[in-house]
Amino acid sequence: MRLDKYLTQSHIGTRKKVHGILSEGMVTVNGQRVTDATYDVDVNMDQVTCDGEIVKHAGTVCYMFNKPQGCVTARSDEKEKTVLSYFSEEEKGGLFMVGRLDKDTEGLLLLTNDGALDHWLMNPEHHMEKTYFFWALGELSEEDVSKIESGIDIQSQYTIRQNERLNKSDMKETKITKTAKLQILKQGMVHEFADEIPIPLHDDQVVSGLLTISEGKKHQVRRMLRAVGCKIFQLKRIAIGELQLDESLKPGEYRRLTDDEIGKLYKINIREHT
Ligand code: URA
């Protein structure tokens, strides 16, 4: 493993900080000063020190983060609060986000330093299912549900927010979504669910539900609902595959996954996807 990766995974600091520490000559491997970030370390055999202290390799880690609304899935951003800003400097080292959620989407986001886990989860052939809870303005008929479940054209739903357009590669994506599962939870007028609806609204028709998809087109859930005339005003990811968001985590909180939960992520979904 590269020395810079070894140090970031051992929570010495961000990649930038680690490179600084290396160039200052603070790191030794088996007693020899090493400044080359690409130096190949044997995790089991070599002894690494930083500023005279032995650095034990911390191994891989995966965090479940309950993303709050309003923060962006990015390492850094000039204007907005980012997901990584919720983590301490030590924890951030080597950590990256698995996939992304829109700024306004809340809920389950995984962060890991484990490239193999990331590849596994992001591999489209694994059809990793993601389940979202939503509240939307509008109504869903049985026909709408069956359209969404059997695959719906979302190509024309390209203006999600004013001034926001998909880039060229998004426009080239297949326009029909893969099969999905949609369960309506509540449907009626705003006043009937006033204590459950998170924002003040006029007394309009609203619907809540659970939508499970197995792909990740840009703004996919919002666009799928838009394609049948509904406008989402709350979206929360509650599960990835069999892994459920721990509801005891408040927005902005996170914890490490247990071994059992990591095992759940490696279960392949055998449902047929077209
Ligand atoms: N679908 C969306 O529309 N937004 C997300 O953040 C995730 C899925």
Boltz pocket constraint, residues with backbone or C-beta under 6 A from the ligand:
constraints:
  - pocket:
      binder: B
      contacts: [[A, 100], [A, 101], [A, 102], [A, 103], [A, 105], [A, 217], [A, 218], [A, 219], [A, 220], [A, 221], [A, 222], [A, 223], [A, 235]]
      max_distance: 6.0
